[in-house]
Each structure stands twice: as C-alpha cells, then as structure tokens.
C-alpha cells in the first residue's frame, strides 16, 4: 500500500504543478513540459488500475479497457487540436499512435518480458485476426489517398465520411466477434498467482478519474504545442507523430510493459496491438465525424510518408507475432524500426 500511496502523491503533485504552470506562468515550454509530465503520471495510475481490472476479469478485458481509456486521452488531445485547426498534426498523431503502439510499446514489452522469461507464448489465432485487421486499416487509409488528386473537395469529404463509417462498423463487429461470439477461442486465460490491490469497482473508478484529468491536462498541452514547435524548430509531422503520440500513449506504455514483465504477454499484446487497431478503425474515423462540429471537416487523407510508416509497422508486427511466441530479440527488431522511422520523421 505504501507504493500506491506514493503513486497517488506523485499524480496529485504533477497535476498541481501543471495547473500552476498553465494558469500562473507565461513560459510555454514550461507549460508543455509540466502538462506532459502530468499526463505520464496519470498514465501510470491508469496502467496500475488496468492491471487490477485484468486480475479480476482476465487479460483480454483488462487489455481492452486499457487500450480504450488510453486512447481516450489520445482522442481528447486530437479533439482539441481539431478545434484549433491543426488537421495535419492530428493525422501525424494518429500515425504516431499506430506505429508507436506496434513498434515502441510492443517492442519494449517483448524486451521486458523476453529478458526475464526467455520465450513467451500467446494465442496465435488472435494474432492472425489482429494482423488481418491491421491490413484492413492500411488498405482503408491507402485507397482514399490514392484517389485524392482525382476528386473535388466535396466528393473527397464524402468519401472520407463513407470510409470512416465503414471502419467504425468493422471495429464494432470485431468487438462482437472477439468479446462475445468467439470469446473462448481468442482467450489467453485469466492471470493467476497475484492478488489485486484494488477492487474491480475501485480500479474502474480510478480509470475514469484519471481519464478526466488527462482530458484537462491535454487541453493545457495543446495550448502550448504550436509555440513549442516553433521554438524548437520541430515540424508538425514530427511533433504529432512522436512527441504528442508518445505522451498520449503513455498509459499503454506502462501497462503493457508491466504485464509482459509478469509473463502476461497476452495482455501486453492486447494493449499494444489492440490500441493500434482501435486508433485506426475507430478513433481516426470518429475524428472525421467529430470535425464536422467545429467547421470545415477533416478528411481521412494521409501523406505518403505517414502511409508508408503505418504499412511498415503493420508488416513487421505481423511477421513477428504470427507464430504465437515472442522473445526479447524480436522486441529489439521492432525498436530498431521505430528508431529508423523517428529519425526520418525528424529530418523531413
């Protein structure tokens, strides 16, 4: 309980410092840093709460809840960016979330779990379905971009809305398939050998509360992001795809690594890959519809660089996860690809 007490103290202090910087200082970089730190601390609390939910309800449910609440932070940040008209940064953050989860989060999880447990096994049937869904996401994002130059603006927006609606429907059907009709076939089993620190109700309450505070600190973060990009000379592409995406996905980072280190690789993969699928098939399409509330709508057209990065991440993640077992070297391979993409995005 002492560790949990210090966790709560750290979260409260981080949020208070971020609030002080936002309301009582004019230093934009300080505002950006303190808001980012607060989000990371809140993500740690979300990760611990998710781990407790998994101990009560199983790895898949826990992983799904973590991906959902973690992506809620990403969705909230993106909504504030859309409100300010930063469409390119939103698309870059979506790209960064997808490749960050498939390469950075999954890579760190495989390294953390593989060093301690050598070989870790998970449901290969689930891995196959995840790979097919990521391929669907790549195709769905590629086709509108391929026709972008041949369509008028109004037609392009109509295409974006139709594709977005289809992707959301596909994701909802996947939830029914994986969580209802084929739940047993895709299960990895309920974790055992460890007692939860909090009750299921308390864990879910902490997830909700931390998500609310992530929403507040995310608004603080967005208010300073444009100034920080100008001062540091970073492009919107790099800032959105790597800096904002890493901060926004901090919940997935912490929880997936903790689960993998405890030999619960199924839950870690559900968080990392499941979060990427949720971003590609639900969050990104939802943002297209949400943008209608703030003025000119955002299309679903991604740049060639962003599409290439998503396709590369999906390809290597599929190659590594297809056999139903992992080791630390496969995690290193994912991290190497992430470093190469990060360097390319920084230099663009």
N, C-alpha and C positions, 0 to 999 in steps of 0.2 A: 504493500500500500504506500510505502514511502516513495517509491519510484513514481507512482501515479500522482501523488501529491505534488512532487516537483514538476511533473508534466503539466499539471493544471496551473501552477505558479508561472511556469515559462510561457504558457499560452496567454495568460492574463497580462503579464508584463509586456510581451511582444505586441499585443493588440493595443495596449495603452500607449506604448512608445510610438506606434504607427499613427494612432489618433492624435497624439501631441504634435508629431511632425506635420501631419496634414492640416490641422486647424491653427497651429501657433507658429509655424515657420514658413518661410518663402523659398527654402532651398529644395528645388525639385528633385535633385539626385538623392538627397536625404529622404524625401518623401517616398521615392521609388524604392530605395533600399529597405526602409523600415516596413513598408507595405509588403514587399516580397518576403521579408523575414517572418512577418506575422502570418502570412499565408502558409509558409513552410511549417511553422509551429502548429498551426491549426490542422495542417495535413497530417502531421504526426499523431495528433489526437484522433483524427478520422481513421488513420490506419490502425491504431490500437482498438478503437471501437469496432472496426470491421473484423479484426482478428477474433474479438469476443463473439460477434454475431456468427462467425464461421464455426466456432466451438459449440455454439448452441444449435445451429441449423445446417451445418455442412459447408464444405469448401466452395461449392458452386454458388450457393445462395450468398455466402459471405463475399465471394469474389464479385458477384454481380452487383451487390449493394455498394461495394467499394468503388467499382467502375462507375456506377450511376451517380453516387454522391461526389466522387472525384471529378467526373465530367460536368456535374452541376456547377462546380467552380469555373471550369473552362467555358461553359455556356454563359455564365453570368458575365465573365470578363468579355466574351465576344459580343454580348448584347450591348454593353457599354461602348465598345469600340464601334459597333454598327451605328449606335446613336450619334457618335461623333463623326461618322462618315469614313472611318478607316477600313474600307472594304478589303483592300489589299492585305492589310495587317491581319484581318480576321481570317482570310484564306491561308495566309502564311502560318498563323497559329494553329489552324486545323491541320495543315500539313505537318507542322512540328509535333502536334499531339499524336498523330498516327505513327509517324516514324519514331518519335520519342518512346512511345509505348512498345512498339515492335522491336526496336533496336536497343535503346538505353535501358528501359525498365526491365524488359525480358532478359537482356544481356547481363545486367547486374544481378538479377535474380538467379540466372543459371550459374554465374560465377560464385555467388554466395552459397547456393545450395550444393553446387558441384565440388567445391573445395572441401566441404565438411562431409558430404555423403557419397562422393565419387560418381555414382550413377543414380539418377532419379527417374522414375517411370510415371507415366500419366496415361490417360485414356486416349488411345490413338484414333478412335472413331471420332471423338470430339475434335481432335486436331485436324482431321480431314475435313470436317464440316466448317471449321474456322477458316481453313485455307480456301475453301470454295467461296465462302462469303467475302473474304478479302479480295479474291479475284473478281467477284461481282462488283465490289466497291471500285476497284481500279477501272473496270470496263465502264461503269456508270459515270465516273468522272472524266474518262478519256473521250467518250462519244460526244458530249456537248462541246468540249474544247475543239474537237476535230471539225465540227460544223460551225464554229463561232464566226469565222470570217465570211460565211455564205448566207448569214441570216440577218435580217433587220433587228434593231434593238428590241422592239415589242415582241417579235417572234422568239428571240433569244430568251427573254424573260419567261415567256410561256413555256418554252422547252425546259428551262430551269425549274419552274414550278411543277411541271408534269413529272420530270425525273425525280425531283425531291419527294413528291408524293409516293411514287413507286418505291423508292428506297425506304421510306418510313414504313410503308405497308410490309415490305420484305422483312424489315427488322422485327416488327410486331409478330409476324408469322414465325420467325426464328425463335422468339421468346416462347411462343406457344409450343413449338416443336421441342425445344430443349428443356423447358421447365415444366411441361405438362405431359404431352403425349409420349415423349421418349426420355423422360427424366432418368429412369433407371439405367437405360443403355449408355447414357452420357455421364453418369455419376462417377466420381472418383472415391467415394466413401466419405464418411463423417470422421473428422480428425478425433483422435483419442489420445489418452496419456497426458492430458493437460486440462486443468480446471480453469474456467473463465473467471476473470477478475470482476466483471460486472454482469448483471442480469441481462437478458436479451432486451427487455424494455429500456433499461438504462443505456445500453450500447446504442440502440436505435435513436434514443433521445439525444445522446452526445453527437451522433452523426448529423442529426437535424440542426442542432445548435451550432456546431462547428461550420456547417454549410451556410447558415445565416450570416455568421461573422466573416466567412470567406467572401460572401456577396458584398458586405460593407467594405472590407479591405480591398477587394478587387476594384471597386469604384475609385478608391483613393489611388490605386496603382495606375489605372487608366488615365487619370487626370494629369499624371506626370510623365507618361510614357513618351509623348511626342517631343517634349523638351529634352529628355534624356537621350533620345535617338539623335537629336541634332548636336548635342554637346559631345557625345562620344563618337559621332561620325558613323554610326551603325545604320545600315539600310533597314527599311520596314520589313523586308523579307527575312533578314537575319534576326531582327528583334522579335518578330512574331513567331518565326519557326523554331527558335531555340531558347531565347530568354523567357518570353511570356509562356511558351509551351511547357518549359521545364518547371516554372513556378506554378502554373495552373495544374500540372500533373503531379505535384509533389505528394499528394495523397496516395496515388498509385505506386509511386517510387518506394515509399517507406513500407507500405503494407505488403507489397509483392516480395520485397527483399526479405522482410521478417518471416513471411510464410515459407519461402524457399529455404531459408537457413534452418527452419524447423522441419525440413523434409516434407513439406506440404506443397510440392511443386504444382499439383493440380490447381490449387487455389491461386498460386502466383501466376500461372499461365492464364487462368480465367480473368484475373485482374488486367494483365498486360494486353493480351490479345483481345479479350472481351471489351476492354476500354477502346481499343483501336476500332473495332467493329462498331461500337456504339457511336463513336465520333463520326465515322464515315457514313454509316447507314441511318443515323438518327439525328445527331447534333447538327452536322453540316446542313442536311436538308431542312431541319427545323429552323435554322437561322435564315434561310432563304424566305420562308413564310413570315418569320418574325420581323424581317427587314421591311415588310410592307407597312408596318405600323409607324415607321419613322420617316417616310418619304420615298424617294426613288429606291426601288427594290434592289437587293444584291443578287447577281446571277451566280451560277454554280460553275463558272468557267475558271479553271485553274491554269497557271502558266505551265509551259513545257518543263521547266525546272522542277516545279512542285509535283507534277505528274510523274516525272522520272524518279524523283525521290521516293514517292509513295510506292511505285511499282517495284523499285529495287528492294525496299524494306519488306514488302509483302513476299517477294520472291525468296529472299534468303531466310525469312522467318518460316515460310512454308517448307523449305528444304531442310531446315534444322529440326523442325517439330514433327515431321511426317512419320518417324519410326516409333513414336511414343516413349522415347527415353532421351535424357539430356545429360550433359557433363559440363565441367567448367570451361573447357576449350571452346565449345560451341557458343558459350556466352561471350568469350573473348572475340570470336568472329563477328558477332552482332555489334559489339562495341567498336570494333575497327571500322566497320561500315558506317556507323554513326559518326565517328570522328572524321572520316573522309567527307561525308555529306556536310558536316558542320563547317569544315574548312572551305569547301566550295561555296556554301551559302555566305560565309563571312567575306569572301573575296569578290563576290559578284557586285 
